Amino acid sequence: MEKIFIRNLSVCTIIGTLAHERTHRQRVIFDLELCCNGKAAEVSDDIFRAVDYSAVEKIVVETAENS
């Protein structure tokens, strides 16, 4: 298993449980560590079979912003 690290991913989102916490977006910093199997990309030497870092980042940002 390989590990992918995405550090200091900054997202503005609504967090908190109290009413006043949920009126303004707050900045949240994500540090991600993902385990993945990169064997298919390694064996085939096909970059399109590797993990797409930008797609992972996009999913995290969209999920946080829309939560």
Protein Blocks (a to p, Z undefined) as FASTA:
>chain_A
ZZdddehiacdddedjbfklmmpccdddddddddddfklmmmnopaklpccfklmmmmmm
mmmmmZZ
